Each structure stands twice: as C-alpha cells, then as structure tokens.
Amino acid sequence: MRFEGTDTYVATEDLAVSVNAAIALERPLLIKGEPGTGKTILAAEIAKSLGRNLIEWTIKSTTKAQHGLYEYDAVARLRDGQLGDERVHDIANYIVPGKLWQAFVADDTPVLLIDEIDKADIEFPNDLLQELDRMEFFVHETQETVRAQQRPIVVITSNNEKELPDAFLRRCFFHYIRFPDADTMAQIVEVHHPQIKPRLVSEALNIFFELRDVPGLKKKPSTSELLDWLKLLMVEDLPPDALRAQDTGTLIPPLYGALLKSEQDVHLLERLAFLNRRERG
C-alpha cells in the first residue's frame, strides 16, 4: 500500500513520504497546517488511493474518548422496559458502537479519520492512548473485549488550537502541510479547473499571493477560496485584465467575497488603497 496522491489531490513528495511512513510504522499520522491546506480531505484521498473505506470521527468540544469506543443507551433501555419489550433483557441491544469500534471490526483495513482532535478537552488524546496502542478495549456492560481484526490507517488532524500531550505526540508520525507555493498551486488549479485559461490563472495567482502577503489580514485566503474565486471568474467570463482595476491604488479584486471572509479585512484593503492613492497623488 503506497500513497502517491490521486487525480483530484496533488500530494507533494514530502506529504506522500509521511503518509507511507506512518502506514509502514503502523502509527497514527498527525497532520497539522493552516486552514485550507487539505488536512481533512487527505484521509478521504488516502482511502480512495488505496481502495479502502473511510470512517470519519469529527471531534467537537463536547466529544469524549468514550464516544469513539461505544455508548450505552440507558434511555432507550428504560423506554423499552416501560413498554415491556423483550429486548430489554439483553444489555447488548443498547450498546452503540463508536467510530473506533467500527474501524476495529471492519473486514478490510479502513482509513480512520479523527478530525480536529484539538477541539476536545485536553485529556482527550491521552484517553485514547491505550486503545490506539493496543488496538483493543473492554466493554464493561457486556464483559467483552473488542480487538482490531487489522490495524486501521489512522489520520489525525489538528488546527493547533491546543497543545497536544507529549505522550500522545510520541506515538504519532507527524507532518506539517506547508501552504502550497505558486507552482504547486497551479497544479492544484489544473486538477480542479482543467479548462481554465492559463493567463487567467497566472494573473489570479499573482493577486491571490499578493493578498496573502498583506500584513494584518485577519484571515488569509486559502486554497479552497482560490478555487471558488476562479470558478466565479470563469462563470462571469472575466478577462485577466479585469482582475486589476485601472486605478492601480485599488487593492480589492472583483468578486472578492470568495476570497475575503471578514469586514475587517475588506476595510483594511480599502484603507491601504486610500493611502496608496494619497502617496501617488
């Protein structure tokens, strides 16, 4: 099993090496990187490339490690007991398998995505250490041990909202996805918009990276926002020259709502444009 990217996902050489190293070591792959660098979709593309099923566990602030193992539905059992349902006599009927359980009992090696692990409580990663190491856990209600039939390919993403415990980090293979450079971004655009005109791409990329370099932006535009912007430019059939206004002091590109996501950033560019015009005047 070797990952080299897919026809819809441009994987840099260092990313492909990291994915394959994590698979060879049978370690969880911990992925970090700024928003829009393809962290979450990577797991789906690994599954697609290797012909595996994807199991997604999206973490929220209220998520506990136990949720990934199983949950005991006591409310349903109480309701069935009040209704005289025979199912109530077997507690196993009220054990709901979590995402780790599903991954452990899958017939073929799946790809398990634990997405945005840093959104949970600080103890969440440590609470998963034993299960991820031993690939098994004990169900107290039924007195059974659930063991993995084969070790799943585990991909864990983090947005660096919280520091992860050292003990957890030691058990992972780590990779930081750097924001794509202009050449890599052009390849990504080609994958998603193969019919786009090269001159439009060239001018759009220049403006996109200029925007990202503006100091003080609250949210820099990401890859997904660039792709949305290019799609709009094609729909509107705007020529490359239209991306820059005749007034060179104007910094805000047409259809900027696809790139800029806060009024603070729009106002910042307007102020910079005003100062630019004053200097030129």
Secondary structure, DSSP 8 states (H G I E B T S, - for coil): -----BTTB---HHHHHHHHHHHHHT--EEEE-STTSSHHHHHHHHHHHHT--EEEEE--TT--HHHHHEEE-HHHHHHHHHHT-GGGG-GGGGEEE-HHHHHHT-SS--EEEEE-GGGS-TTHHHHTHHHHHHSEEEETTTTEEEE-SS--EEEEEE-SSS---HHHHHTSEEEE-----HHHHHHHHHHH-TTS-HHHHHHHHHHHHHHHTSTT-SS---HHHHHHHHHHHHHHT--GGGGS-SSTT----TTGGGT---HHHHHHHHHHHHHHHHHH-
